Amino acid sequence: MDRMTENLDALWAEYRDACPDPEPSAQFMPMLWQKIEARRLETTSLFRHMAQAWVMAALALTLLIVVLLPRLRHEQVYSANTYVEVLDDAHSNDALELLAAGEVE
Amino acid sequence: MLVDFVLIERARSGDDSAFSQVVQAYRKRILGTIARLIGRPEDVEDVGQEVFLRLYYSLEQLRTAEVFEPWLYRLTVNAAYDYLRRQRRRRESRMSDLSEQQVMMADAAEGGRQNDEERRRSKVREKVQALLEKVSGEDRILLTLKEVEGLSLKELEKIYGVNENALKVRLFRARQRVLKAHEAQQDKEK
């Protein structure tokens, strides 16, 4: 087993020699900057898509409100009477009740 | 450190020319490490660019310039690991496309173009690559960093973010597995 371990250690060393640090090609830096730019554009375009989606959603919501709001208004029941008339109708029995209470006493 | 902390700080704050200088200082070393980690010379630059691309977009997360080198190594390890995983998947599908005879013919044609020294080196590379193929991507990377790159346990601790004891256990197990594969390889050669 020890011999095998030594053998393996020697193989690692040989491998280190067999794989020296390669010289970077002349295209290394230009290609790297191209990839950096491409990633930047990709991120920007992703944000643009998200912004576009938000704008579309906001437009759709506005449109929905514009269409639905007049309908809702029509469905509401408005009283043709004035405020004072409505109050008068609601409290028309108050005076009678007061009178009735006086009679009991 | 191959560059001073000021340059790293400048690159961290968005100075592209400082970043270029950092890349130029480290690229050869990183490409060498990648070459030994992945064992495919034709893909080394591509993986190297991926490392520096990740560095560019993660540099602002770096706490201090002192931890720059372990950070860069961690990015290298991650990129190499991603590559090996992709490669393993791709190879599985590619193996079925080529017959064994076609593979042997391609190898023989390549062998004829090499000189003796290059042939010996190529044989060593093939032998180690075949050995490393037998273990997982994690074991392969850990062993290469320790045994081939010669990184210390302290350096590996910083790269992997685990304590020394945990690393020793992982290394021991990885060594055992590769030793077993080596034994089997030796037996096959006899």
Interface residues (C-beta under 8 A of the other chain):
Chain A: M1 M4 T5 N7 L8 D9 L11 W12 E14 Y15 R16 D17 A18 C19 P20 D21 P22 E23 P24 S25 Q27 F28 M29 M31 L32 K35 I36 R39
Chain B: S20 V23 Q24 R27 K28 R29 L31 G32 A35 R36 G39 P41 V44 E45 G48 Q49 E50 F52 L53 Y56 Y57 R120 R121 S122 V124 R125 K127 V128 L131 E147 V148 G150 V178 L179 H182 E183 Q186
